[in-house]
């Protein structure tokens, strides 16, 4: 059973632009007492794309949720995942591997719209939830 949700970068961006279905999901998770987390990688990716005037809203979002730092355990697992997937002919970017490894280590459901991550549930046994774009 999942211990909460790890929100991928594309979901964090959807929150920042007030996409109603993503906001509804976050509110429902809160009512269900399901913790929501972000990876430090997601925070880095979001801040890399922000305009200066958008920083305050992002700061508020990320301070209101739990942040999981990249540990040696997460880094090793991410490297192993990348190696194993590359050997099978599948590409996985390092930031995505770190986010997937974070979900695995902390037993979280990964919430993402990234079509490149659709395989993680079936191939890696990591729960994944997709929230469609409305």
Secondary structure, 3 states (H helix, E strand, C coil): CCCCEEECHHHHHHHHCCCHHHHHHHHHHHHCCCCEEEEHHHHHHHHHCCCHHHHHHHHHHHHHCEEECCCHHHHHHHHHHHHHHHHCCCCCCHHHHHHHHHHHHCCCEEECCCHHHCCHHHHHCCCEECCCCC
